[in-house]
Structure formats: structure tokens, C-alpha cells
């Protein structure tokens, strides 16, 4: 002040003191030297962009003119404000800034200051505004700041500050705003904050604060904004906070708050926004009782609220946003919500809401976002929804049960940006959404939508902002149009998987260069993948799995350098794996399984270090050694190389994959030992190396792999003792079958026990001694019995020449050796029991088709489900039956398998010839899966089928000793071969019976748990436990009626108590055409003759066999066969003259075949069958016999034949050569004489055999004594 009043004096003093002061330099002399030095000190710790703080120099004039500096107006002029916000400055805050003692505002936010907040800031006693937000400051909040008594605004948010909030901050009584959010602060909220009289805003969000909310905050008279979200606060909402009269915004989201919501919270007169999401609140939503509430935003999502949505929420007349997502709310959506005039966002996703959406919701013209996904809502969308929701931008209705068509009025909702109808039941055609220019997301996945001509794809090309299109899981079929390449240039994701899209992949797909994800799996796509796929440089996920694609994988796949997932499995790709895939250095999943790829595995693929989730090359034809580079996949979780042709040793480098959890290398040709480096696989959970040529000991380190839960070493060549401990203690987790030289120290199913061996030579000698003694004895005994058997057979043949002829057939059967097959063979044959090869299922298991290496034709493989009670017994019974029966009309067995599966569980299967024509049930009632048309059987074919079944039953009842009762004869148990010959299957299963009665009498037995099929099981089985051959006769009768009538006995027309038998019987003779299947006569020009000569006789047989009383049915001689043969004979389909090769001699049916002319139709092939024709002399008045049996006793049929011939009603065999009866000649007198001398010759043979045995035994004793003496001397007599 003095310098201003007395300038002359001042100049004088300056001159006197030797200073060179002039008028231009007056300001420098007026400034406080400490402020300039403090600023330059502060700058010295900073760095920034070029030219920053250029004016801050020691040579510049007035520092008050420096950038960011504000000085006071009084003299001397002091710095009162420093504002360097958003200057890109980095460095530390120098403590010398505290020398700016007149500073009131310090604004350094949005820079890169680091280090600690200097405690010297507490010296700035005049400071009112401190803002250091949006930096990277660390350390604690210095409690010295509380000395800034004038402080009103404290902003330290978005730093990395730690420690507790200083409670001393409550001493700054003038604080109005405290913003400490987005740091790493801990501890509790100081309760004294609620006592700050001027506090208006408190932001402590995004820290790690604990404890409860201080009730004192609700007492703050001026607090309007409280944000305590994203911490670890617990407890309940203080009642005082809910009753606050000043609070306008309350943000408590993402904490651990519990309890029920205070009822006063939604009835406040001040709160305008309430955010309570992501807590643990329970109970129901409080009702709203105030008439006019100021609440505009209410978010209660992600809690545990229950009950219904209160309709009183409709009283929130100012509500704009309502979020109730992810709770447990039930009931329907209140209609009153639709009457809130200001509501713009309604989100009710992921609750248990049900019922229909109220019409008022779809009539809210103010609504911009409607999100009600993941509930149980039903109904149809209003047809005018596009007009009633004119401002809608987001319509999210996914994961509900909406049905009906997608309203075309949605095309008028021009503001629509996101339409998500995923996982509903919408039907009809996809609308043309091209009129929605703002459309960003269109998700119509998993519905029942269709595409007429794929025109909607062309219309979508107008949606230039579209970045996601999901159409997967619908009924889209046909070929993809080339217009798919015209979709938006901003399209990121395209889902078309799980449809029925066929044809090739359009090459125009390469135009979608913004694609990140392309999903086209599970379709019917064919041909090659276009090479233009290599233009999709941004692609991250690519899936063409489960299609019918073929050819080679294009090399251009290697251009997709950002690819993370490549799934091409379950196709028909061939050729080699492109080495260019190795250029996809971001891959995490590579799946090429189930193709026809061959050649070697490119080593470059195995150097992709990012491959961490899955590498699956299984089920191909890959060969050669597995590259050592596999050890580069350090973080890979799953490797599957199974079912290939890989050879050589397992690479030891595989042990470097320390994160590996699943290793599947089964069914290859790996040899050698398990690498020692496998001991490093500490994360391994499942290891399957079965079906290889591995050898050596099972490594001990396997028991030390603590994560190992499943180990399959079966079908290799391991030897020695199985380790104990670890995974080997869990029998169900280890499979070791098929290693013949393995043994166990502890008992294990299917494994032999190891002998206790010692390294001592003396302990080994007793074992040698035992072998020396026993081995010659065993060999001599075998020779003895072989000699005896040879002598006995030779003498028997010489004594009985006829037996030589008969034994020729027996030897042929003895030479039949079933091929040995393993579980692994059946796994390969059925493509791992693929559902595509499943052709049927029954009471005890499933049937697959497949191909075996030793069998040229396809086979049917019956897998028994041994978890079902009786399945094991069924397998044994069926094996026994198939071993004892063999006939041209009974399905024959190829081989069987009784082993263990890959889990070590018992496994049983039977292998039969595959019948491509399916079963009779399919031909009578089902449609052809290819063309959808019902299959048609002609009358001739039906007659032949009936005859085949009758012949089979006659064999089972009369030619087997003991007889066999089928007990479950029905169309589904009759298979049809290529030439439409019928084969009876499943005869017996668990119902297979071996009776003890004579084959020519009605066999019966007790079956306590008989389970026939409804409609075919005879009535007496329901009243008694006695079963008999007449039960099969009843089933055959029903089957025959079904063949002619074409309807099942369980058809709906028989629900009124009438049976198929009664239905046919009522219409018989008078209205016979009403019951006859019209399809079998539709191509016949002589339908009347066919009805008279064939249909009526067949129905007569069927009615007779299906009589209710067993006594009224034909007997066990199976007379229906005779009548059927008469009908079929004149149609050229009588049974063959000679039994086929597989029929066991002596038990085959002796029915004569007609002349060859009856087996050849004009223009047909041998064995084709002509339609029924009736000779004039034929009369259907009785079932005449045409069958004889091989037994020597006089059967009732033979007696009937003699009586008929005596009466002259039946022609003799000699007069009817085409029906000649082929019976074995009876044994004559010479035969009997030969048999009388058989015992003496057998005695001679036995004498000679015993003589030889005695000589052999004597010799054996001699040599055994010599060996024993030597062994005793070597082992027990000490040497001198």
C-alpha cells in the first residue's frame, strides 16, 4: 500500500539501495516471492504434452498471467486458485504447493497425478474446494485435510486411495459435497457425516466399505444425494433414511443389504430416484399409498423379492423408469401399470410372472422399452402392436410362451431398434423387417418360424444398422439365397444354426466382412465351404458343425487370424487338415471330429499357444505319429485324438500340458509305454488311452494324480501288478479289462490276483518245481483223453454208416465258429452307439445298426440294458435259445459279446443280420420316413408272411425238444428281409420257456411274471398262470386277422369293448369287404376271385386261431400251417422243398415245395411270388395235413393222414409229387442189428483206450519221479 501512495519515495529508496527499478518492472516488485517459487517448485515435479505450462518460467513477468493461475485483486497479489483440469499432466503433487497460503480452490482433476496426497495440504487454511479426482493417486487420505476449516467441496473420486475415511473430516463443518467414490477405501462410514449441517451430497460408491449405513445420515437436514452403492455394506435400510424429508436420490445398489424394504420408502414425498438393485432384500414390494409420488426412477432388480407386483405401483404417476428384473415375483402383470402416463422403461425380466400381458401395457404410447423376458407369459401379440407402441425402441419378449404369428404391424414401429422374440412359440412366416431403418438387433431364435422364399433376407439388407441377426432353432428350410451377402456392413453376429437349411453355402457370405460370429451348425448344408470364407478377417467364432459338408477344408481358413473358435465336426470333410490353420494364432477351440480327414496332423496346429479349451480331432482317419509339438499347448484343457489310426509312441512332450483335464486317445495304434512325463499332469481328471498297443507296467505315478477321477487303460498289453491307492482305490473309476497279463494285489472284478513273488532265487525254485511236475501230467492227460475220444468216434462211425451221413451236417455246424468281438468293436461298428444308428428299443435294451470288420453286410446289434431287472436273465435265455434253435424263418445269431464297457460295468450284446425292410408293424401302420407315404403290402406278400410265421411257430412247438413257446408274437417282432421273407425275432427273451411235455402234446408251464402285448396276449393268461402253445396260436390268429384287415387290435375303433376277432366275425361272409384292407387289392383285376379264393380262407384260419377258448383253437400240431400252405401253394409261394442250410437236420419241417414253375413269375426273378389263384378242384373244407415230423413215433398227424387216405379225401404223397412228403426213412432190421452190437464194439474200443492210457501213465510216472528227484536234490540237499 505504501508503494502505491508514495511512488517517488519508493523510487528513491530503490536508487539508494542500488536497485535498478523502473516503472515497467513495478509488478515484479509487487508480487510475493514465495508464490512464484512455490509454483515453479510445483511445476518441477510434472511432465506433460509438448509446450505444457510454457508460460510458467522464472523470466516471465506477472505470474498471475500464467496458465491456470488466478490471483486476488488486492496487493500484494496472491494465488487464490490453481486450475489445471484435463491437461494431460502426469507427476506428483509437490508439498511446496502448501506455500500458496492464500489458495482457496485447487482443481487438478482428470490428469495422471500419482503418488500420495500431500499432508501439507492441511496448511491451506483458506481452501474451500479441493478436487483431485480422476487421477491415480495412492495411499491414505491425509487426516490433516480436516484442518482446512473452510473446506466446502472435497473431491477425491476415481483414484486408488486406500485405508479408512478419516473421521476427522467431520470437523470441516462447512462441507457441502464429499465425493470419495471409486477408490479402494475400507472400514465403515463415519457416523459423524450425518451431523455435518451443510452436507448436500455424499458419494462413497465403488469402494470396499463395510459395516452398516449410519442412521444419522437420515437426520441430515440438507442431504439430497446419497450414493453408497457398490460396497460391502450390510444390515437394513435405516428407517430414518427412508423417512428423510430432504433426500431426493438414494443409491444403495450392489451391497449386501438385507431385510424387507421400509414401507415409507415408496411413500416418501421427497425421493425422486431409488436405486436398490443387487442386494439381498426379501419380502414383498411395499404398497404405494400416497396419491401423488415424486418417484421417477425405481430400481429393485436383482434381489430376492417375492409375492406379486402390487397394483398400487400404478399410483406412481410420475414414474419414468421401473426395473423389477431378477426377483421371485409371481402372478400376473398389473393392468394399472399400463395407465402410468409417463412410463418409458418397464423391465420385468427373469421372474415367475405368468398369464397374459394386459392390453393396457401394449397401449402405452409413452413406452420406449418393454423388457419382460424370462417369465412364463403366454398369449399372442396384438395385431396392432406397431401402432399402439409408436415410440417403442426395445421390445424384449424372449424366453416366454408367446405364440401365434409375428404381427406385421411391427413394421410400422419405425423407432424399433431391438426386437428379441427368442425362445417362444411363434409360428408363421418371418415378416419383411426392411422397413425398420433403425433396427440394430433382430433375435427370432428358437421358435417355429418358417421362410417362404427367403425374401425377408433381401428386405433386411435395407437395415443398414443391423449388427445382430439370430434365426437359429426354427423351421427354416431350403437353400440360402445369395442375397445374404447384401446384409448390413455392420453385421457382427449371424446365427442360422439348428434349422433345416440345405444346399451349398453361398459364396457371397464372404461379403459380410464385419462378422465376428458365424453360426451355421446343425443343418443340412452340402458341398464345400466356399473359399470366400477367408475374407471374413474379423471372424472370432465359426461353426459349421453337424452338417453334410464335404470336400476339403479350404486353406483360406488360415486367413482368419482373429479366429477363436473353429467347429467343423460331424461332417464329411476329407483330405488333409490344412496346415494354414496354424496361422489362426488366437484359436482357443478347434473341433474337426467325426469327419473323414486323413494324413498326418500338421505340427503347426499344435504350436498355437492360445489353444486352451479344446482340441478335438477324433473319429477321423488320421495316421502317422502324434507330433511332439503338442507339448506347446501348455494351457489346453481337453485333447481328443480317439478313433484314428495314429501310431508310434505317445509323445513325452504331452506331459508339458500341465493344465490338461481331459485326455482321450483311445482306439488308435499307439505303442510303447505311458510316458513318465505324464506325472506332471496334475490337473488331469479323465484319461482314456484304451484300445491301443501300449505295454509295460502301469506307472505308479498315476495313483499320485489327485485330480484324476477316471482312468481307462483297457484293451492294451500292460503287464505286472496294478498300483494301489489314489484313483485305483475307486473300482468304478478305473477300467483295466483286456490286459491279459495284468494282475492285482487286492481283489478287483475281472482281474486275477498277483502271486506273492520274492526276489530270492530260493523262493522262485518251488514255483519251478511245481511247474516241472504239473506240466507233463497235464499234457499226458490231454493226450490220453484225445486218444480215447478218437477211438470211440472211429468205432462208432464204422458201426453206423447212416450216422456218417447225418454227422456231415453236424460237422458243418460244429465248424461254425462265432467271431470273437469286443466292446470296442461294437463301439466302432455303431459310431459310439450314435442315435443316428438307433433303429429300435425293447423291454430290455436298444437295437443299433452297424458294420463289423468281419461281416460284409450290415448287422443289427442288440444292447441289453443290465440296469433293468431281468435283462441279464433275458440275455442268458436268448443265448440258450439261439444256441438250440436254427430255422430259415427264425432270425439267426451272428455272434455275441459278454464283456465290460469303458466304465468297467458289465456289457452284453447279441449281433443279428440287419433287415433293411424293417418289421411288419412298420409296413402295416407306419409311414415311410422318406416320402411320408404308407407302405403297401400285396395280398400275396401278406399270405407269404403268414406262412413264414406259421412255419416258424410249427418248428418252435413241434420240432424243438423241449418245445419253445414264444409268448409275444406281434408284428413288431417279425422282421422282413430283402425278398420280404419273414423272420420271427425276440422269441423268448425273458419269456423263453423250456417245457417238459412231449412235442406233440399241448405244452404248458407256469410263468409267474408273463408280460405279453395288449391285443395279442390270449385271454386265459389273464385268468391263469398256465401258458401253452395255444397261446401262441391265439397270437398268430390275431396277427393273421391284422394282416388282412389292416388294423391293429388296439385301434381306437375297438375302444367300446369289441375285439378284432369280433369285428371280423360280424362282417364275415356278408360284409367281408368292410374289414379287408383295400390297399392289398387296389392293383388286382380279379378282386372277386381273390376274395373268394384267398381272403376268406385266410380270415377263416385267423378266426379259428383267435377263438376265446383255448379248446376251440387248433392244437399244438399247428394245423393252420396246412391250410396256409394250401392257399399259398397255388399262389407260387409254398415253403421250399429242401430245408435251408442253417436248419438243423432232423428237426426241420418236412413240407414239400411246388414245382419250379410256381416259384417263377413271368418276368420275375426266382423266388418271387405270384398272386393267389384257385384251381377248380380246390376245396377249402378242412385243413389237410402236409407236414410230417422226424420222430420215429406215430404222431397224431400221421394217424390223421392215414385215415384221410383211407377215406379217399386226401391224395397220397405219391399221387401229388409237388407236395411230396420228405420224411427220414425208418430204421430197418439191419439198422436194429447194427445197434444191438454197438455196446460190444464200444467195450472193445474202451479197452484199447485204457490200455494206451495205462502205458502213457506208466511212462509219465517214470519221468515225473526222475524230475522230482532232481528238483529235490537241487533245492533241498545241501552241497558238501
Secondary structure, 3 states (H helix, E strand, C coil): CHHHHCHHHHHHHHHHCCCCCCHHHHHHHHCCHHHHHHHHHHHCCEECCCCCCCCCCCCCCCHHHCCCEEECCCCCCCEEEEECCCCCCEEECCHHHHHCCCCCEEECCCCEEEEECCHHHHHCCCCCEEECCCCEEEEECCHHHHHCCCCCEEECCCCEEECECCHHHHHCCCCCEEECCCCCCECCCCHHHHHCCCCCEEECCCCCCCCECCHHHHHCCCCCEEECCCCCCECCCCHHHHCCCCCCEEECCCCCCCCECCHHHHHCCCCCEEECCCCCCECCCCCCCCCCCCCCEEECCCCCCEEECCHHHHHCCCCCEEECCCCEEEECCCHHHHHCCCCCEEECCCCEEEEECCCCHHHCCCCCEEECCCCEEEEECCCCHHHHCCCCCEEECCCCEEEEECCHHHHHCCCCCEEECCCCEEEEECCCHHHCCCCCEEECCCCEEECCCCHHHHHHCCCCCCCEEECCCCCCEEECCHHHHHCCCCCCEEECCCCEEEECCCHHHHHCCCCCEEECCCCEECCCCCHHHHHCCCCCEEECCCCCCEECCCHHHHHCCCCCEEECCCCEEEECCCHHHHHCCCCCEEECCCCEEEECCCCCHHHCCCCCCEEECCCCEEEEECCHHHHHCCCCCEEECCCCEEEEECCHHHHHCCCCCEEECCCCEEEECCCHHHHHCCCCCEEECCCCEEEEECCHHHHHCCCCCEEECCCCEEEEEECCCHHHHCHHHEECCCCCEEEECCCCCCCEECCCCCCCHHHHHHHHHHHHHHHHHHHHHHHHHHHHHHHHHHHHHHHCHHHHHHHHHHHHHHHCCCCCCCHHHHHHHCCCCCHHHEEEECCCEEEEEECCCCCCCCEEEEEECCCCCCHHHHHHHHHHHHHHCCCCCECCEEEEEEEECCCCCEEEEEEEECCCCCEHHHHHHCECCCCCCECCCCHHHHHHHHHHHHHHHHHHHHHCCCCEECCCCCHHHEEECCCCCEEECCCCHHHCEECCCCCCCCCEEECCCCCCCCCCCCHHHHCCCEEEHHHHHHHHHHHHHHHHHCCCCCCHHHCCCCCHHHHHHHHCCCCHHHCCCHHHHCCCCCHHHHHHHHHHHHHHHHHHHCCCCHHHCCCCCCCHHHHHHHHHHCCCCCCCCCCCCCCCCCCCCCCCCCCHHHHCCCCCCCCCCCCCCCCCCCCCCCCCCCCCCCCCCCCHHHHHHHHHHHHCCCCCHHHCHHHCCCCCCCCCHHHHHHHHCHHHHHHHHHHHHHHHHHHHHHHHHHHHHHHHHHHHHHHHCCCC
